[in-house]
């Protein structure tokens, strides 16, 4: 039996919300301690509900859940007992808003419920802070860093400092491919290549675990990483295009 959700407040972010009734919502929230959790927010849509102004995306919250009967944590949806704003940056807008929804869609599609990833939670929070700055270069570096950590956390990113099949050390002066089905390999003309020095630097930053170090390691190879990581994500998602990315493309075409 899974460990029951404790009743004390937990740090969380709202990933998505669904109408449950005329007055209530079902929330998909990302918590540091318990991963993704489905929560029923009863009465949250009522005009006088204190929850209306609190349950917003991209804002750090402190949530408390009602205890499951007999400490049984196997039920799918838990009742929200309380929610408090725990501080955070300004609301996202423009391209940063689309990027924020992109992060949320990745988490919802790739993370199982009640599977905690505190490292991923922390980089998600840090990435939102970078998106709020509205600096395109920093934003792209933060997105690539988040994708790398996400893939590593769920076991889909191999050691970047060695060739996956041969376990030979990656050479800084050579070009390599990062293939979804074969890992790191010497690149061919058909591959989107990335330099060995960049791969070694990325692996060192990932092992160190500092968010800023990972973002800095991404900064020198943004174009290559965008192509390589997009292929990785599409392969594992089994879909050519995420909904948020399609919406962003459509919006850009309208402009």
N, C-alpha and C positions, 0 to 999 in steps of 0.2 A: 504493500500500500504506500502511495506517495505521502510524503510528509505534509501535514495539514498547513494551510496558509495561516500564519500567525495573525492575530487581530491588530497588532500594533501598526503604525503607519510605515509604508514602504515608499521609497523614491520611485517615481514612475512617469511615463509619458503616454499620452493618448495617441495611438497609431491610427485608429479609425473608429467611427461611430455609426450605429445603425438604429433606425427607428424601431422601437419595440411596441409601443402603443401610442396613443395620443399624448401621453404625458411622460413616457419613459424612454430610455435609451439602452442599447447594448454597446458596450465599449470594448475595443480590443486595445489593451494597454501593455506597455513594455516596462517591466519592473526590473530593478537590479537584482533582487533576491530570488525571484521566481520566474524570470523570463516573461514570455507572453502569457497573459491571463485574460479571459473573457469575463466581463463584469456587467451586472445589471445595475443601472443607475435609475432607481425608481423616482418618478416625479421630477426628473432633471429638466424636462421641457416646460414645466409650469413657469409662468411669468415671475412668480415670487420665489422660485427655488434658488437657494444660494449656490447650487451647483452650476447653474447656467453660465455664470461668468468665470467659472474655475476650470471646467472640463474642456480646455482648448488644446489644440495640437501644438507641439513644439515648445511647450511650457513645462518646466519641472514641477511636479506635483508630489504631495505626500498623500497617499491613499490608504485607507483602512478598510478591510473586508470583514463581513460577518463570518463567524465561525461556521464551518460546515457541520451538519448533524453527525454526532459521534466522531468528530475529528476526521471525517471522511473527505479527502481532498480529490476524490475521483470525479465529482460532478463537473460538468463542462462550464457552467456559468456560476460565478460567485456574486453575492450581493455586495454592493458598495455601501459601506457604512458612513464614511466621511471622506472629504477631499479638501485639501488646502493647497494654495499656491506656494511653492517653495523657492521662488525667485527664478530669474532667467533673463534672457536678452529680449530685445524688442520683437514684435511679431514680424515674421518674414513676409516679403513681398516680391513681386516680379520673378526673375529667374531664381532667386533664392527660395521662393515659395515652392516652385516646381521641384527644385532639388530636394527640399525637405520632404515633399510627398513621395519623391523617388526613393529616398531612404526608407520611409515607412512601408512602401510597397515591397521593397526587398526583404525587410524584416518579417512582414506578414506572410510572404510566399516561401521563405527559406527557413524560418525558425519554427520548430515544433512548439506546441504549447507547454508551459511549465518546464521549460528547459533553460535554466539560468545561464547567462553569459555576462558576468559583471564587467569583463574587459570590453566587450562589445557595447554594453550600456554606457560605459565611460567615454568611449570614442564617439558614440552617437551624440552624447551631450556636448562634447568638444566640437564636433562637426557642426552642430546647430549654431554654436557660438561663432564659428568662422563664417558660416553662411550669412549670419546677421550683419557682417561687416560689408557685404555687397562688393567685395573685391574679386574680380573674376579669376585672377591667377590663384589667389589663396583659396577660392571656392573650389576650383578644379583640383588642386592638390589635396584638399580636405576630402573631396568625394572619392578620389582614387585611394587615399589612405583608408577610408571607411570600407571600401570594397575589398581591399586586401585583408583587412582584419576580419571582416565578415567571412570571407572564403577560408581563412586560416582557422577561425573559431569553429566552423562547422566541418572541418576536415577535408576541404577541397583544394587547398593550396599547398603544394609540396614545398620542400626545402628548396629555396631559390639559389642557394650557393653551390649546389651540385646537380649534375645531370641525373635525372630521375632513374633511368634504366641502368646506366653504367656506374653511378655514384662517383664519377670523377668530378673533381673540383671545377667549377665554372671559371673560365679564364677571362679576366677583365677586358682583354682586347678583342674578344670574339663576339659575334652576334648569336643570339639564341631565340628559340621559340618557346612559348609557354602554351602547351597544347592541353585542352580539357581532358583528353583521354590518355595522354602519355606524359604529362608533366614537362619539365625542362629538357630541351633537346637542342642540338645544333640546328641552326636555322637553315632553311633552303629558300630558293627564290619565291616559293609559294607562301612563305610564312610572313607574318607581321613580326619583324625581328626587334629585339631589345638587347642593348649592350650588356655584356657580362658584368662590367663594373657596376652598372645600375642594379642588376639583380643581386649582386653581393651586398651592395649598400642597403637595398631594401630588406634583405634577410637579416642583416645586422640590426637595423632599426626595429624590425618586427620582434626580434628576440629581446631587444632592450625594453620594448614595451611603451616607450614614451610617445605620446601622440604627436608632439611637435617634431620629434625626430623622424617619425614615419612620414609626416606631411612634407618635411624638408627633403627626405629621400625621394619622394615622388616628384618633387618640383622640377628636377632635371630631365624627366622623361615623360612629361604629361601626355604628349600625343601618342607615343608608343603604348603607354600603359592604358590609355583610354580604349584603344583598339583591342589590346590583348585581354583586358579584364571584361570588356563587353562580350567578347567571344566566350570567355569562361562562364559568365553569368547566364548567357543565353543557352549554352549547352546544358547547364544544370537545371535551369528553369523549364527547358523544353519549349520555349516560346521565343520567337524572333524579336519581339518588341514588347516592352512593358507598357502598361496603360498610361502611366504618367509621362513616359517619353513620347508616346504618340500624341498625347494632349499638347505637350510642349511644341512638337513639330507643327501641329495644326495651328497653334497660336502664332508661331513665327511666320507661317505661310500667310495667315490673315494680315499680319503687320506688313 
